[in-house]
Amino acid sequence: MAVKISSDLIARYGGNLPRYTSYPTAVSFSEAIGPQEVAGWLKALPPEQSVSLYFHIPFCDELCRFCACNTAVMRQEEGREAYGELLLDEMRRIVALVGRGRVVRHLHFGGGTPTTLPEFALRKVMAAVREQFQLSDDAEVAMEMDPRHVPDGMLPLLAELGFNRISFGVQDLNPIVQETCGRVQSYEQTLSCVQQAHAAGVHGVNIDLIYGLPYQTVESVQDTARRIAGMRPDRLAVFGYAHVPWKQKRQQLIPQDSLPSSEERVQQAAMIDQVLVEAGYKPIGLDHYAHSEDAMTHAYEAGTLHRNFQGYTIDSSPVLIGMGASAISMTPDGFYQNIPSTAAYIRALKEQDGLPIARGVFRTEDDRWRGKVIEIIMCQSGVDLTPYIPEGQSLREAFAEELEALRSFEEDGLLQWNGNRVSLTEKGKPFLRHLAAVFDTRRKELAAGSNGKPAPRFSSSL
């Protein structure tokens, strides 16, 4: 039974925080990092270094009001095919920098709805991947899909092309919630897609759920979680709705008074957790669940789980190369993002010779070790700080500021110490991002509105 979190505790720890899919987080990206800097980072990769690939398809057949992703409706198939050609062009430019034949163990298509890419274009992109890179036999090749819009023959096509994992967006099954969110999707549609995937030979199935949506209740999310668990997906992602209407205008269509309070969000998350655990799923980090025999569960238990821009992953590569408008990439030297606007991304590839980079951030030595600490916290709900204590110093000397910030956590029963290892208690599990934030010095600097810039705004921390 989940530990009840008091309203007083929720009020005191409420607010907004990053989701920590990277450190530094995206709010630290700047235009000081551009195509020239990124080209240097990619050329410097050791020849034996494997890479992971991500393709962003910024198109959907219809837009959901809750979604904050970079996507738009593209009706013309010619436009979608043309976008596929641009992905090929960007891939060629990347290969010119990193060299042909690099091993790829993880490949992911996201969006948007990446299955809006026409069959012809998808075949060409996958053929180019296999020609330019070395896709390992055990590679995880994943595709995100919208069960409401599945082109005829798409699931058999994905199996033919080597996809072995499909992620279906569901979010919620309650009709009132769906209507308010602009995403009406029946239980039968989702079940049919899961069954079609299995029939095609794609047995890795993920399903995404969201709590904190308009008009959701503890009872309604309980019903959704039970019905979805009955489909027996391998993994589930259970995200807290990020209401950022200042960033995504379509969210302004959602009535503010329809949104659950922070206390209700915590209760909803706890109920979903209870249902999924009772159904045999293992909680993984902040927002993922997996079967006991799933590779993600094994990585979690072995301490080899990772977190990057795709969320929790078993991918251990320190290099993630994103292609497409707004795609974010990771290298040992830093992170960078492509031009977000699809039109501007297209223009850049047509008019310029380099990569279509908009901004990025160089990782300092301080960023590297803090990023590792934050990733471990996000994956293991705690961290042993011993490796990060400079020689000749004590824990208290090396982490005086952090220990001061953690004092209230300890007093509230949210964490415990075992030597130099700090970890969240069962009561403290909902405050995972809060623990990670203690080690985020860049957030503290930005929160002060340094350099005359306004402090960044994040999604709800609970």
N, C-alpha and C positions, 0 to 999 in steps of 0.2 A: 504494500500500500504506500503511495507517494506521501512524502512529508508535506503537511499543510504549511504554506508560506503566509505569514500574517500580512494584513493590509498595510501595517506600519512599515514593515520591512520592504514591501514593494514600493511604497511611497518614497522611502529614503534612498532606495537604489534605482528608482526609475530614471528615465531620461533616454538619451540616444547614444548609441555606440556603433562603431564599425562591426562588420561581420567577420573581419580578420581572415579573409581568403588570401591575403598577402600582408607583408610588412616590409617597407612602408606601404600604407594603404593608398588607394587611388587619389585621395584628396591631396597627397603630397606630390602628385605628378605635375610637371610643368613643361612649358614649351622650350625650356632650356635643353631638353633632350629631344633630338630630332633624328632624321634619317642618317645623318653622318655618324652620330654617336652610336646608334643602334647597329649600323653596318660594322663598326669596329668591334662591338660586342660579339656579333655573330661570327666574324672572321676569326676571333680569338678562341673559339670553342675548340677543345682538343679533338683531333681526328676520330678518336675512339668514343667520343661522347654521344650517347643515344639522345634522341629528342622525342617529344610528344607533339602531336599536331592537333590544332583546333580550327574548325571552319565555322565562321558565323554567317548565317543566312538571315538577313534582316527583313524577311517577308512573312506575312500571315494571311490566311484567307479571311479572317475577321479579327478585330482587336478586342481583347479583354480589358475591362476598365481597371482592374487591379494591377495589371502588368506594368512594370517600370523598365522593361527591356527595350533595347533599341530595335524597333520593328515598325513596319508599316504594311498596308495592304498593297499588293502588286498583282493586278488582274492579268496583265499581258504576259503570255508565256515567252514572247520574244525578249521581254525585259529580264525575265528570270534566267533565260538561256544566256543572255549577254552578261549577266552577273557571274554565271559559272565560268565564262571565258576570262573574266577579270581575276577570279580566284586562281586560274591556271597561270595567268600572267604574274600575279604576285608570288605564286609558288616558284616559278622559274627564277625570279629575282632573288628569292631567299636561297634557293639551291646554289645560285652563283656565288653566294657568300659563305654558305656552310659546307658546300661540296655535296656530290651525289653519293648515294648509298648509305646514308646514316641509318642506323637501326631505329625503328619506331615500334614501341610496345603499347602505346595508347594513342588512339585517334578518336576524336569526338566531333560530331556535327551538332551545333546548337543554334539558337535563334531567339526570337522568331520561331518559325516552323520550318526546319531545314528540308522536310519532304515537299515543300513547295518548289524546290529545285527540280526541273523536269528530268525524266529518266535519262535522256540523252546527255544532259549536262552532268548528272550524278555519275554516270558511267565514265565520262571523260575525266572527271576529277579523280575518281578512284583509280583509273588506269594510270594517270599521271603520278599519283602517290606511289603506286607499285613500281613505276619506272624510275622515279627520282629518288625514292627511299627504299630501305629494306624493311618491309613489314614482317615482323617476327611471327612465327607460327602460332605463338600463344598470345598475340596482341589482343587487347581489348579494343574492339571497334564498335563505337556506340553512336546511336542516332536518337534525337529527341523527336517525338511525334505528338500530334493533336488527334485524339480518337474521333473527333467530329469531322475531320477532313483527312481521310486516308485514300489516296489515289488507288484506282483498281490495280491490283498486282504489285503494290508497293512492298508488302512484307515478303513475298517470295523473291522480289528483286533484291531487297536488302540482304537476304540470306545468300543469294547467288553472289553478291559483291563482297561477302565476307563479314558482314555485320553480325556480331554475336551478342549485342546488348541493345535493348530498346528502352527508352524512358518515356512513359506516357504521362502527360499532364492530366490530372483529375481535379485537384484542389478541394472540392466539396461536392456532395451529392444532394444537398438540400435544395429544392426548387426555388425557394425565396432567395436564398443566398446566390444561387446561380443567376437568377433573373437580375438581381441588383448588380452583380459583377459583369453582366453581359456575356456570360459563358454558360449556355444551356447545354448540358451534356448528360445523357442518360446512363444509368448503371449498365444497361444492355450494350451500349456503344463501347464502353470501356472493356467489359468482359469479352465481347466479340474480338476486340483488338488483341487482348492477351491470348485468347485461344488461337487466333490467326498466326500470331508470332510463334507460338509453340508448334503449330502445325507446319509452319515453314522451316522449322528447325532452329529458330532463335529462342534459346531457353533462358537467356539472361534478361529478366524483365524488371524494370524499376517503375515505381509509381510515385508521383509527387502529390502531396497534400499540403494545404495551408490552413493555419488557424489565425484568428484575429480578423477574419473577413466580416463584412457587414452582415448583421443579423444572425451571426453564428451564436450558438449557445453550447454549453457543456454537453447537453443531451444530443444536440445535432451533430457535433463532431464525433461523439461516441458512436452514433449510428453510422456515420461515414466510415470511420476507422474499422468498425466491425465488418462492414460489407466489403470494403477493399481488402482487408486481411483475408477474407474468405476466398479471394481470387488467387491467393498464395504467390504474390510477386516475390522475387528473390530479395529485393531491397526496396526500402521506402525512404523518401526524403520528406520531412515534415517541417516546413518553413513557417516562421512567424511572418504574417503579412507586413510588408514595409510600406507604410502610407507616407509617400513623399510627393504630395501634390505640387510643391514648389519646383520639383524636378520633372515630373510627368503629368502633363495637363489633363490627360484622360482620367486620372484619379480624382479630379475635381468633380466628376459626375457621381462619385460615391458620397452619399449624405454623411456628414461628419458624425451626426448623432446616431448613426446606425452601427458605428464601430464599437466593439467591446472595449471595456476599460482595461488597464494594465492588469488588474487583479483577475478579471475574467479571462484575459489571454493566458495568464499563468495557469488558471484552472483548466482551460481547454487543452493546453499543452500536456498537463499532468494526466488528463483523462485519455488523450490519444496514446500517451506513453503506457498507461495501464492496460489499455486494450491490446496494444501491439505486443507488449511483454507477455501478457496472458496467452496471446496467439502464437508464442514461440519465437518472437523476434528479439534480437540483441540490440540494445541501445548503443549507438556509435556516436560519440562526441556530442556536438550541439544539437543536431537535427537529422541524423540518419539512423536507419534500422536495417538489420540484415539477418538472414537465417543463420543458424549456428554453424552450418557447413559452408557458408559463403566465404569467398576469398577476402572480403572486407572484414568479416568477423575475425578471421585468422590473423589478418594484419593488425587489427585493433588489439587482440590478445597478445600478439608478439611484440607490440610496441613499434611496429613498422608502418603504421598508418600515416598518411600525409594529407595535407590540405593545400589546395591551390585555387585558382579562379573557377574551377569546376566544382568546388566544394571538397568533400572528403573523397580520397582516392587511394588506391593501392599503388599508384604510379610513383616511382621513386626518382624519376629523372628530374634533374634541376633545370631542365630546359623545356619550356612549353612555348611553341611557336603558333601564334594565332594569326589567321588570315581572314580577311573580310572586314567590312565596315565595323568599327568600334571594337574589334577583337583585341584582347589584352594578352601580352606575352611576358614570359619570365625567362631570364638568363641569370647566370651567377653574378654578372655585373650590375644588373638592374632590371626594372620592369618598364614596359612601354605599351602604349595604346595606339591603334590605328585611328584614322580620322573617323569620328562618329557618324557624321552625316553621310548617308549613302551617296547622294549626289556629289558631294565634295570628294569622297573616296574614289568614285568613278573618274572624276575630273583629274585627280592627282595621278592616277595610274595612266591616264591617256596623255597627260601633258608633261609629266616628269619622269625621270629615269630611275630615281631611287624608290625606297619603300614609302608607302603612304602613312607615315608616322605623324601623329598629332602632338603627343606629349609623352613624358616618361619621368623616371627618377633613378638616379644612380644610387647604389647601395653602399653606404659607408661600412667600415668595420663594425661600428656600433650597431648599424642597421642589421648586419648579418647575424650577430649573436642574439640580439633582441628578437629578430625575426624567428630564429630557431626556438628560443624560449617560448614565444607566443604560439608558434605552431605546435609545440609539444603540449602546451596547456590546452589548446583547442582540441587536440587529438586524445589526450590522456587525462584531462581534468586535473592536471597537476604537473609539477616539474621538479626534478632534482637540480638545484642551483649549483651544486659542487663544481661542475666543469666550467662554470662562468665566474668563479671567484678568483681574482688575480692572486698569484703566488705571494704569500706573505701577508695576505689580508684575511680577515674573518668575514663570515656572512654579514654580520652587522655593519662592518666597515664598507664592504662592497655594495651593499644594497640598503643603505640607511634610508633613503627616500622611499623606496618601495616598501620596506618593512613598516615605516610610519603609516603609509597608506593602507597597509594590510591589517593594522591594529583593529580597526572597526570591524573588518570581516571576521577576525578571530573572536572578538567580543560578541558578535552576533551568531556565533556558532556555524559560520559558513565555510571555514577551512580548518585544517589541522596540520601540524608540523611533525615530521619524523626525521630528526637530524636536520639536514639542509633541504629536505624535500617538503614542499608545500602542496597540498591537495585539497580539493573541495570535499566537504562532507555531503551526505545525501541531501541534507537541507540546503546546501550551497549549490547543487547542480544547476538550478536555473540561472545562476549568476556567473556562468562560465566566461562570457565576454567581459564581465566586470573584472575578473581576475586577470585576464589577458591584458586589459587596458592599463593595469597598474604598471606594466613594463613598456608601455607605448609612450616614449618621451616625445615623439613628433606630435601626437594628438594634443599633449599638454601645451606645446608651443603654439600650435594652430588655434587651440581654444582661446588663447589669449589675444587672437586677432593680430598676430605679429605682421610686420611689414605693411601695415595699413590695410590688410585684407580682412574681410569679415570671417568670423569663425565658421568652419564647415558644419553642415547639417547632416545628421545620420538618421537611420531608422530607429524605431523603438528598441530599447535594450531588453525588454521583457515581452 
